[in-house]
Amino acid sequence: MNVRSMAPRCALFVALTMAVLICGCGDTSKNVPVKGKVTLKGGDSIAKGTITFHPDATKGNKSPNPAVGNIENGQYSASAGKMEGAPVGWYKVTINASVPSNPKDEYSVPKSLINEKYNDVARTDLAVEVKEGTPSYDFQVTK
């Protein structure tokens, strides 16, 4: 084989390599919807707050991003990164529902409306496996 016959093949190889490097491999994980309801034991909905699904590496979830959502009137819908939902796998769930301890002072320390263990990924007892076909993930918390 002479050098001239190899030139088109080398050019094609270089072009394909550059395309892969520029585009990257991409995220091949598929997100599934993550939504549901958050209530206090006894039935009252959490009026406002945030919910975070933290990937649980101890149960095999190596997802790079948590899924986060706002709670409004007890309902939430979470997204991981720029995509709706979250990849399938196990998650530890934290919930934050608080109000200012002094509404007239914007710098006042927030007062939690729920048990503070739900704010801490190391202490929360909320965990869930996100799976395809699961319509909602509902959580009940205590004060």
C-alpha positions in Angstrom: 0.0 0.0 0.0 1.4 3.4 -0.9 1.1 6.6 1.1 -1.4 8.2 -1.3 -3.9 5.4 -1.0 -3.7 5.6 2.8 -4.3 9.4 3.0 -8.2 9.2 2.5 -8.4 6.5 5.2 -6.3 8.6 7.7 -8.3 11.7 7.0 -11.5 9.8 7.7 -10.1 8.3 10.9 -8.9 11.8 12.1 -12.4 13.3 11.2 -14.2 10.6 13.1 -11.9 10.8 16.1 -12.4 14.6 16.2 -16.2 14.2 16.0 -16.2 11.8 19.0 -13.9 14.1 21.0 -16.0 17.2 20.2 -19.4 15.6 20.8 -18.3 13.3 23.6 -20.0 10.0 24.3 -23.0 11.7 25.8 -25.1 10.6 28.8 -26.6 7.3 27.9 -28.8 7.0 31.0 -32.5 7.5 30.5 -34.4 9.6 32.9 -37.9 8.6 34.1 -40.5 10.9 35.6 -40.0 11.7 39.3 -43.1 13.3 40.9 -45.4 12.8 43.8 -46.8 14.2 47.0 -45.3 15.2 50.4 -47.5 15.2 53.5 -47.1 15.4 57.2 -48.2 12.3 59.2 -51.9 13.0 59.8 -52.6 14.1 56.2 -51.6 17.8 55.9 -49.7 18.7 52.7 -46.4 20.5 52.8 -47.3 23.9 51.4 -43.8 24.9 50.2 -40.4 23.4 50.2 -37.8 21.5 48.2 -37.1 17.8 47.7 -33.8 16.3 46.6 -33.1 12.7 45.4 -29.4 12.0 46.2 -28.0 9.1 44.2 -27.1 6.3 46.6 -23.8 4.9 45.5 -23.9 2.2 48.3 -26.8 0.7 46.4 -25.2 1.0 43.0 -26.5 4.4 41.8 -23.5 6.2 40.2 -25.6 9.0 38.7 -23.6 12.3 38.8 -26.5 14.6 39.6 -29.2 14.7 42.3 -32.8 15.3 41.1 -34.3 18.4 42.7 -37.8 19.7 42.8 -39.9 22.4 44.4 -42.8 21.4 46.6 -46.0 23.5 46.0 -49.2 22.6 47.8 -47.8 19.1 48.6 -47.0 18.3 45.0 -43.5 18.1 43.4 -41.8 17.2 40.2 -38.0 16.7 40.2 -35.3 17.1 37.5 -31.7 15.9 37.4 -29.4 18.4 35.7 -31.2 19.9 32.7 -33.4 16.8 32.2 -36.8 16.1 33.7 -37.0 13.2 36.0 -34.0 11.1 37.1 -32.1 8.0 36.0 -33.3 4.7 37.5 -31.7 3.6 40.7 -31.7 4.0 44.5 -31.8 7.4 46.1 -31.7 8.9 49.6 -34.3 11.6 49.8 -34.1 14.9 51.7 -36.9 17.4 52.2 -36.6 21.0 53.3 -39.7 22.8 54.5 -39.0 25.9 56.5 -40.1 29.5 57.2 -38.1 32.5 58.5 -38.0 32.4 62.3 -38.6 36.2 62.2 -40.5 37.1 59.0 -39.6 40.8 59.4 -35.9 40.0 59.4 -34.7 38.7 56.0 -31.5 37.4 57.7 -33.3 35.4 60.4 -32.4 31.7 60.8 -35.0 29.5 59.1 -37.3 27.4 61.3 -38.0 23.9 60.0 -41.6 22.9 59.7 -40.6 19.2 59.7 -38.2 17.0 61.7 -34.7 18.2 60.8 -33.5 14.7 60.1 -35.2 15.0 56.7 -32.9 17.9 55.8 -29.7 15.8 56.2 -28.7 13.2 53.6 -26.7 11.3 56.4 -29.7 11.2 58.8 -32.8 10.9 56.5 -34.6 7.6 56.6 -36.3 8.4 53.3 -35.1 6.2 50.4 -36.6 5.1 47.2 -35.8 3.1 44.1 -36.7 5.1 41.0 -38.0 2.7 38.3 -39.6 2.9 34.9 -43.4 2.7 35.1 -43.8 4.0 38.7 -46.4 6.7 38.5 -45.4 8.6 41.7 -43.2 8.7 44.7 -45.1 9.9 47.8 -43.5 10.7 51.1 -44.9 11.2 54.6 -42.8 13.1 57.2 -43.1 14.1 60.8 -42.8 17.4 62.6 
